[in-house]
Amino acid sequence: MIAGVDEAGRGPLAGPVVAAAVMIPEGTSVEGVRDSKKMTAKARERAFDEILDAAIYVSIGVVSHGFIDQFNILKAALEAMKRAVLALEPAPDYLLVDGIQRVPVSMPQMPLKKGDQISHSISAASVMAKVYRDRIMRAYHGQFPEYGFFNNKGYGTAQHLRAIKEHGPCPIHRRTFRGVKEYTGSNISGGIAG
């Protein structure tokens, strides 16, 4: 029982980091699934449902912008992965993890550099994390439309940076990130931790 683990949302200026852990039955392949960054949004959305149908289990871990500001993005990404892994039922025998860091859990695992290009289960986790996070950011767009989260998903596009400069950061911005912290003043507040 192998689980692939990946995260989405290390680079954006706003919103959470999201990780997914996916257990796909041996010998099962979901057509078209690869590194989520190499797929169109439409292809990722289609693959999301197909992965849910094919997988033994899928779990998601979400870590807030407040946690990111309090600890740092690497710790937040590893915490999101840990939450996703610990939510798997049944627990996997082994983890394949995208990247060079181990997930902070006591189970056998192998970090794989560019793992989302090597392992089908990591690619599936990449898709699940990306789609889940994109949906969160589209929901935030309803609360904070001036930042364009529906389109930029929190990444530092020119339009997003102009909006931060004009309106200041909103409650879900990562106040320790360059592009945001310039407009927070000297009092950095992490917002909601978790």
C-alpha positions in Angstrom: 0.0 0.0 0.0 1.9 3.0 -1.3 0.7 6.6 -1.0 2.0 9.4 -3.2 2.3 12.8 -1.5 2.6 16.3 -3.0 1.7 19.8 -2.2 0.4 22.9 -4.0 0.7 26.6 -3.1 4.3 27.2 -1.9 4.8 30.3 -4.1 1.6 32.3 -3.9 1.3 35.5 -1.9 -2.1 34.6 -0.4 -4.0 31.6 0.8 -3.1 28.2 2.3 -0.7 25.6 1.2 -2.5 22.3 0.4 -1.1 18.8 0.3 -2.7 15.6 -0.9 -1.9 11.9 -0.2 -3.2 9.4 -2.8 -3.3 5.6 -2.7 -3.9 4.1 -6.1 -4.3 0.3 -6.5 -1.3 -1.4 -7.9 -1.6 -1.7 -11.7 -4.2 1.1 -11.9 -3.5 4.2 -14.1 -5.6 7.3 -14.4 -5.3 8.4 -18.0 -3.8 11.8 -18.6 -2.6 12.3 -15.0 0.9 13.8 -14.8 2.6 16.7 -13.0 -0.3 19.2 -12.4 1.8 22.1 -13.6 1.9 20.4 -17.1 -1.9 20.0 -17.3 -4.6 22.6 -18.2 -7.1 23.6 -15.6 -9.8 21.8 -17.4 -7.7 18.6 -17.6 -6.9 18.8 -13.9 -10.6 19.2 -13.0 -11.5 16.2 -15.1 -8.6 14.2 -13.6 -9.7 15.2 -10.0 -12.9 13.2 -10.3 -11.2 10.3 -12.1 -8.6 10.0 -9.4 -11.4 10.0 -6.7 -13.0 7.1 -8.5 -9.8 5.1 -9.0 -8.1 5.7 -5.7 -8.3 3.5 -2.6 -8.1 6.6 -0.6 -7.4 10.3 -1.0 -6.8 12.7 1.8 -6.1 16.5 1.9 -4.1 18.6 4.4 -4.5 22.3 4.5 -2.3 24.8 6.4 -3.3 28.4 6.6 -1.5 31.6 5.7 -1.1 32.3 9.4 0.9 29.1 10.0 3.0 30.0 7.0 3.8 33.5 8.4 4.4 32.1 11.9 6.8 29.2 10.9 7.8 29.5 7.2 6.6 28.0 3.9 8.8 24.8 4.1 7.5 23.9 7.6 3.9 24.7 6.5 4.2 22.5 3.4 5.6 19.6 5.4 2.8 20.1 8.0 0.2 20.0 5.2 1.8 16.7 3.9 1.8 15.3 7.5 -1.9 16.1 7.9 -2.7 14.5 4.6 -0.7 11.4 5.4 -2.1 11.0 8.9 -5.7 11.2 7.5 -5.2 8.2 5.2 -7.3 5.2 6.2 -6.0 2.6 6.1 -2.5 3.8 6.8 -0.1 3.2 3.9 2.9 0.9 4.2 5.2 3.3 2.3 5.2 7.0 1.1 6.6 8.4 -2.1 7.0 12.1 -1.6 7.6 14.8 -4.2 10.8 16.8 -3.4 13.8 16.3 -1.3 12.3 16.5 2.2 10.8 13.7 4.3 7.3 14.1 5.7 7.6 14.4 9.5 5.9 11.1 10.2 7.3 7.8 11.4 6.6 5.6 8.4 8.9 4.3 5.6 9.2 6.8 2.8 11.3 8.0 -0.1 11.5 11.6 -1.2 11.9 11.9 -5.0 13.2 15.0 -6.7 10.7 15.7 -9.5 8.6 12.8 -8.1 5.5 14.2 -9.8 7.2 13.3 -13.1 8.3 9.9 -12.0 5.5 8.4 -9.9 1.8 8.1 -10.9 0.6 8.3 -7.3 2.6 11.5 -6.7 1.3 13.0 -10.0 -2.2 12.1 -8.8 -1.5 13.8 -5.4 -0.2 16.8 -7.3 -3.5 17.1 -9.2 -5.6 16.7 -6.1 -3.7 19.3 -4.1 -3.7 21.8 -7.0 -7.4 21.5 -7.8 -8.4 21.6 -4.1 -6.3 24.7 -3.5 -7.6 26.4 -6.7 -11.2 25.8 -5.4 -10.3 27.4 -2.1 -8.9 30.5 -3.9 -11.9 30.8 -6.1 -14.1 30.8 -3.0 -11.9 33.6 -1.5 -12.4 35.6 -4.6 -16.0 36.1 -3.5 -14.8 37.7 -0.3 -11.9 39.7 -1.8 -12.7 40.3 -5.5 -10.3 43.2 -5.9 -7.3 40.9 -5.8 -8.4 38.7 -8.7 -8.0 35.3 -6.8 -10.4 33.6 -9.3 -7.7 34.0 -11.9 -4.4 34.3 -10.2 -5.0 31.9 -7.3 -2.9 34.1 -5.0 0.2 34.1 -7.2 2.1 37.4 -7.7 0.8 38.5 -11.0 1.1 42.1 -12.1 -2.6 42.7 -11.5 -2.4 41.1 -8.0 0.6 43.2 -7.0 -1.1 46.4 -8.2 -4.2 45.4 -6.1 -2.0 44.9 -3.0 -0.3 48.2 -3.5 -3.7 49.9 -4.0 -5.8 48.2 -1.3 -3.1 46.8 1.0 -3.1 43.1 2.0 -6.3 41.3 2.8 -6.8 38.9 5.7 -5.5 35.9 3.7 -2.3 37.4 2.4 1.0 36.0 3.6 2.4 38.9 5.4 6.0 37.6 5.5 6.2 37.2 1.7 8.0 39.7 -0.5 5.3 41.6 -2.5 3.1 41.7 0.6 5.3 42.6 3.6 6.2 45.9 2.0 2.6 47.0 2.5 2.0 45.6 6.0 4.0 48.2 8.0 6.2 47.1 10.9 3.4 45.2 12.7 3.3 41.8 11.1 0.2 39.8 12.0 -0.2 36.2 10.9 -4.0 36.1 11.0 -5.6 32.7 11.6 -3.1 29.9 12.5 -3.9 26.4 11.7 
